[in-house]
Amino acid sequence: MLGGTPPAYVGRVPRRGLVPSHRGPAGRFTRYNSYVATRKSNLAKTKCALCGAKEVSEPRGEERYCRDCWEKKIAVEEIVAREFALKRYIRAHSAEKYLVYHSTIKRPCGQIIVVDDGYDLFLTMVLYPNFGWEEAAYHLEGDPEGRTFAEILVDVVATEVIEPWGGGKWHLEIFRSANPEPENWNGEM
């Protein structure tokens, strides 16, 4: 059996104790299947998207990166996330309003309103057009999946707003303002 084709008795399971003498490296018999290809012939080892040298292992379930490159990517995203600052502007018993600042802009570039109804958190995020939300937040050579500033901001909101409120179930709406300054649009969207 050199060409990888199964033997002539593919549809039949061999009797217990009977092992075909011409079983080759391309397959094996099991108790439940008559002919199964071995794992090595099924899986082509995938290489890391960034370095292209090591086998993928991260993130779990959607493996695309080796552990070293994944840690490098996460470290870069954490640095980009630190450039955002959420400053609480109004605080009430079951609601808060935050202004979103970025280190490159003096004025706020967005706002977040959080309302807790006792069961879920409802968040409304308004992004001002004075910031490039759809621009790539970082560039790693060879990385097939970059993230935008808006995607990074969602992570920041999850860690700095949702977790202090106790986590749980939350709903997020994102709006884009047409006017650059909050004073100019007076709450109209």
C-alpha positions as CSV (number, residue, x, y, z in Angstrom):
1,M,0.0,0.0,0.0
2,L,2.2,2.8,-1.2
3,G,-0.1,5.2,-2.9
4,G,-2.2,5.9,0.2
5,T,-5.3,4.1,-1.2
6,P,-7.0,1.9,1.4
7,P,-7.0,-1.9,1.0
8,A,-9.8,-3.6,-0.9
9,Y,-11.8,-4.5,2.2
10,V,-12.4,-0.9,3.3
11,G,-16.1,-1.3,4.1
12,R,-15.5,-4.2,6.5
13,V,-14.2,-4.2,10.0
14,P,-11.6,-7.0,10.5
15,R,-12.5,-9.6,13.0
16,R,-11.1,-9.2,16.5
17,G,-7.5,-10.3,16.6
18,L,-7.1,-10.2,12.8
19,V,-4.5,-7.5,11.8
20,P,-4.0,-7.1,8.1
21,S,-0.4,-7.8,7.2
22,H,-0.3,-5.1,4.5
23,R,-1.3,-2.2,6.8
24,G,0.8,0.7,5.8
25,P,1.9,4.0,7.4
26,A,-1.0,5.9,5.7
27,G,-3.7,4.4,7.8
28,R,-4.8,2.0,10.6
29,F,-7.9,0.0,11.5
30,T,-9.9,0.8,14.6
31,R,-12.7,-1.0,16.4
32,Y,-15.3,1.5,15.1
33,N,-14.0,2.4,11.6
34,S,-12.7,0.1,9.0
35,Y,-10.0,2.4,7.8
36,V,-8.8,5.6,9.4
37,A,-5.9,7.8,8.2
38,T,-3.3,8.5,10.9
39,R,-3.2,11.9,12.6
40,K,0.1,12.9,11.0
41,S,-1.3,12.5,7.6
42,N,-4.4,14.5,8.5
43,L,-2.8,17.5,10.1
44,A,-0.5,19.9,8.3
45,K,1.4,21.7,11.0
46,T,0.5,25.4,10.7
47,K,3.2,28.0,11.3
48,C,2.9,31.2,13.2
49,A,1.4,34.2,11.3
50,L,4.0,36.6,12.7
51,C,7.3,34.7,12.7
52,G,6.5,31.9,10.4
53,A,8.9,29.6,12.2
54,K,7.1,28.0,15.2
55,E,3.9,26.0,15.4
56,V,0.7,27.8,16.4
57,S,-0.7,27.4,19.9
58,E,-2.5,30.7,20.7
59,P,-5.2,31.9,21.2
60,R,-6.9,28.7,22.4
61,G,-9.6,27.5,19.9
62,E,-8.4,29.9,17.1
63,E,-4.7,29.1,16.9
64,R,-2.8,31.5,14.7
65,Y,0.3,32.5,16.7
66,C,3.1,30.8,18.6
67,R,3.2,31.6,22.3
68,D,6.1,34.2,22.0
69,C,4.4,36.1,19.2
70,W,1.1,36.0,21.0
71,E,2.6,37.5,24.1
72,K,4.3,40.2,21.9
73,K,1.0,41.0,20.3
74,I,-0.8,41.3,23.6
75,A,2.0,43.5,25.1
76,V,1.7,45.9,22.1
77,E,-2.1,46.0,22.5
78,E,-1.7,46.8,26.2
79,I,0.7,49.7,25.4
80,V,-1.8,51.1,22.9
81,A,-4.7,50.7,25.4
82,R,-2.7,52.7,28.0
83,E,-2.9,55.7,25.6
84,F,-6.6,55.9,26.4
85,A,-7.9,57.5,29.6
86,L,-11.5,57.3,30.8
87,K,-12.3,60.1,33.2
88,R,-15.6,59.9,35.2
89,Y,-17.5,63.1,34.5
90,I,-20.8,62.4,36.3
91,R,-21.6,59.7,38.9
92,A,-25.0,58.7,40.2
93,H,-26.4,55.8,42.2
94,S,-26.9,53.5,39.1
95,A,-25.3,55.5,36.3
96,E,-22.1,57.1,35.3
97,K,-20.8,59.2,32.4
98,Y,-17.1,59.0,31.3
99,L,-15.2,61.2,28.9
100,V,-12.7,59.3,26.7
101,Y,-9.3,60.9,26.2
102,H,-6.4,59.8,24.0
103,S,-2.8,60.8,24.7
104,T,-2.4,62.5,21.3
105,I,-5.5,64.8,21.7
106,K,-6.1,67.4,24.4
107,R,-9.9,67.5,24.0
108,P,-12.1,64.4,24.7
109,C,-12.5,62.1,21.7
110,G,-15.6,60.2,23.0
111,Q,-18.0,59.7,25.9
112,I,-19.5,56.6,27.6
113,I,-22.8,56.5,29.5
114,V,-23.3,53.5,31.8
115,V,-26.7,52.7,33.3
116,D,-27.2,49.8,35.7
117,D,-30.8,48.5,35.9
118,G,-30.0,46.1,38.7
119,Y,-29.5,43.1,36.4
120,D,-27.6,44.2,33.4
121,L,-25.2,47.1,32.4
122,F,-26.2,49.2,29.5
123,L,-23.4,51.2,27.9
124,T,-23.7,53.8,25.2
125,M,-20.5,55.0,23.6
126,V,-20.3,58.1,21.4
127,L,-17.2,58.5,19.3
128,Y,-16.3,62.0,18.2
129,P,-14.9,62.5,14.7
130,N,-11.8,64.4,16.0
131,F,-10.0,61.0,16.3
132,G,-9.2,58.4,13.7
133,W,-11.2,55.5,15.2
134,E,-10.9,53.2,12.1
135,E,-7.1,53.6,11.8
136,A,-4.9,50.7,12.7
137,A,-3.9,51.0,16.3
138,Y,-0.5,49.3,15.7
139,H,1.5,47.5,13.1
140,L,3.3,44.3,13.5
141,E,5.2,43.0,10.5
142,G,3.4,40.0,9.0
143,D,0.4,40.2,11.3
144,P,-2.7,39.3,9.3
145,E,-5.1,40.7,12.0
146,G,-4.5,44.3,13.1
147,R,-7.0,46.0,15.3
148,T,-8.4,49.5,15.1
149,F,-8.5,52.1,17.9
150,A,-12.3,51.5,18.3
151,E,-11.7,47.8,19.0
152,I,-9.0,48.6,21.5
153,L,-11.3,51.1,23.2
154,V,-13.9,48.3,23.8
155,D,-11.2,46.3,25.6
156,V,-10.4,49.4,27.7
157,V,-14.1,49.9,28.6
158,A,-14.4,46.2,29.6
159,T,-11.5,46.4,32.0
160,E,-12.0,50.0,33.4
161,V,-15.8,50.3,33.4
162,I,-17.5,46.9,33.3
163,E,-15.3,45.0,35.7
164,P,-15.6,47.6,38.5
165,W,-19.4,47.5,38.2
166,G,-19.2,43.8,38.9
167,G,-19.0,42.3,35.4
168,G,-22.0,40.2,34.5
169,K,-24.2,40.7,31.5
170,W,-23.7,44.0,29.6
171,H,-25.0,45.6,26.4
172,L,-22.9,48.1,24.4
173,E,-24.1,50.5,21.7
174,I,-21.6,52.6,19.7
175,F,-22.6,55.8,17.9
176,R,-20.5,58.2,15.9
177,S,-21.1,61.9,16.3
178,A,-21.2,64.1,13.2
179,N,-19.9,67.2,15.0
180,P,-16.4,67.2,16.4
181,E,-17.1,68.7,19.8
182,P,-19.7,67.6,22.4
183,E,-20.8,71.3,22.9
184,N,-21.7,71.5,19.2
185,W,-24.1,68.6,19.0
186,N,-25.9,69.1,22.4
187,G,-26.8,65.4,22.8
188,E,-28.3,65.0,19.3
189,M,-27.1,62.0,17.3
